[in-house]
Amino acid sequence: MAKKTKKDLGKGIRALLGDDSKTTTNRTPKKTSTPLTDVQEILLSQIEPNPFQPRTDFSAEDLEELVQSIKTYGIIQPITLRRLAPNKYQIISGERRFRASKIVGLEKVPAYLRTADDQLMLEMALVENIQRADLNPMEVAISYQRLIDECGLTHETLSERVGKKRSSVTNYLRLLKLPPQLAQGLREQKITMGHARALLGIDDIAVQLSVYGEVLMKELSVRSTEELIRTFKEPAVKNKKTSSPALSPEYKKVKKDLESKLETQVNIKVDKNGKGAIAIPFSNTKDLNRILDILDI
């Protein structure tokens, strides 16, 4: 009987979990596109917004600045459209220019025409907006999750698509675990992504909301927020009984390196004889399969 490899065992684990095909297969979306054509003048009445637009908040001040620019210089950079039907187009990129042109009262706008399927539309809209850094963190997180859900991308493939480090992609996706009040605060820039990441370190939602309220009331910095959170955690740590001695600097480095690679908390226990164990917690089947992907098993 042939000996099973680590890869075979990994597949066996995934089969039992019933989530193999969703996380282990790097499904590359089929893209359909054609080169940009020459600039054409398209009636605004024939153009509709992009339903895959990741940005949901448009600054009135920025839009007004663009309106004044268009009044003075016209549209300098053509928008990009795809043709849905004769005399019917949809925006791929340039929705701010489209909105500002309507305010100015233009009848036509210069545009490039491009063929693109729905999946490519979603990817293009997301990437273009993220490159401009105009989206708030929650919009980025939601858009990343849509790419994972609707295009079947893994975290690794997604990071390549949007040109971000995998750890950065994971940090954005973690924001989706925020309670609604905190998510809205992040949208409205009452707190930063640094604050949100610190608050995610609290498991109890009631405590999260309590700390969030204090952060807003005292206008705490990210560092002050982290220090405040530690005061909530320290009593629990002091009361926790353990027979394991403190980790040596060498084991602490191993723990830190593992947590960095696996993007999750890792627990290491070592007794005085050097015997020990490593525990890697996971929140659900999907999270476990993500860890298996990283470990290549």
Secondary structure, DSSP 8 states (H G I E B T S, - for coil): -----HHHHHHHHHHHHT-HHHHS--------B------EEEEGGGEE--TT-------HHHHHHHHHHHHHH--SS-EEEEEEETTEEEEEE-HHHHHHHHHHT-SEEEEEE--B-HHHHHHHHHHHHHHHT-S-HHHHHHHHHHHHHHH---HHHHHHHHT--HHHHHHHHHGGGS-HHHHHHHHTTSS-HHHHHHHTT---HHHHHHHHHHHHHHT--HHHHHHHHHHHHHHHHHH----S----HHHHHHHHHHHHHHTS--EEEE-TTS-EEEE---SSHHHHHHHHHHHT-
